Amino acid sequence: MKNAFGMSGRPIMADPPSTMEDKDDEPPGCSTTQTLPAPAFPTPPPKQGGLVVKFPIYRTNGYHPAARKFRKRFFPNIPSKLWNDWQWQVSHRIRTAAELEAMLQLTEAERQALSLNAAKLPLGITPYYMSLISPDDPHQPLRRTVVPTAHEFYRAAGEADDPLGEEGQSPLPGLVHRYPDRVLLLLQDFCSTYCRYCTRSRVVGHGKIIPSRNRLEKALAYIEETKTVRDVLLSGGDPLVQGDDRLEWILSRLRRIPHVEIVRIGTKVPAVLPQRITPKFVKMLKKYHPLWMSLHFTHPDECTPEAYRACGMLADAGIPLGSQTVLLKGINDSVEVMKSLMHHLLKMRVRPYYLYQCDPITGSSHFRTPVEKGLEIIRGLRGFTSGYAVPTYVVDAPGGGGKIPLTTNYVLGREDNDLLLTNYENGRYRYPDGPCNQEN
């Protein structure tokens, strides 16, 4: 079957055979990294707006109007059944400059990046997510997160390909053991949509981490032998862009290890590929509780009816959902935008968990904000909205130091036995914090 551009359907990652053959789930991309001078073309300040469509009510059976319009224009002969098939979405990702240029008015910075054809991270955007991107506003938040620009090829001071030092804390390929009681297991390096600020852009999309049975068996053996591991986080790439059978094999194997108490899955699927969350899929996941999910939402524009529906199905399956949002310059670095996103997440039954300072990966300077900006946002949330809507602001320390929470200081000092405090409105208060003398 062909779409409106005449592109034939590409091979899709269907459920694998039971033998779990060793094979790449995505052809390796070009991993050549070029260091170029800072782009000389003008870069006006990004706007905080974007392709925002107001919904009075999020209907569980509704569709984003932008998705309807996009599909009608670019995929007019594709029936709803195919559009809502996650495998069709993955096999028809926008992956080339020609496809992208047919859908967007590209800027010089975007053309430069696409012509270099040497990005650390390949281009990949699902048709669904592409439908949410503004065709003529290069500063639209969602567009900036997934469309490459020449800024990616500028290496600023302090940036590194592996800023978190994961390679040095990997006893086995694709297994990171940083904290005493938990490990990170990278199932694959494939994502349905690639975020340009990805902290693992050194490996993601290049076929360096394949979901082979041999590699995963070794990782599972390590977890089984390391009795202190009680928590396993599955990540990648995106773990959910695998067939049900393969993911169930992993979950069932982990559930057979007595000291593994909980399993977590890190994914951006509900934001970029909500079609993946189906009744059959969540029925399978329910068998492996306690199971948690960390979802990656970046901007309110991602909180569509489709995303609401996907999160609702996961929540109804008893899976606690938390969000991990990366603070990005010109995308979500304002109190207003962040508060809107946090409110959407709560309505989707997703608990705001972490607000990450953007990792200093190579080519990320155009995404990173000063740390003070993150503290400003936390100050603008704390007390002004529900406590549940305030995430923990963290820096994942370069060199493998782990997550370090950053907080605003509400303690002014001490006076005698009183602790001097300030609140969100800058009011001053005393708390009796001296010794408690109780009569016997």
Beta strands, then each sheet from edge to edge (+ up, - down):
strand 1: 175-179
strand 2: 182-186
strand 3: 231-235
strand 4: 262-267
strand 5: 291-295
strand 6: 321-327
strand 7: 351-357
strand 8: 392-397
strand 9: 402-405
strand 10: 411-415
strand 11: 418-422
strand 12: 428-432
sheet 1: 1+ 2- 3- 4- 5- 6- 7- 8- 9+
sheet 2: 10+ 11- 12+
end
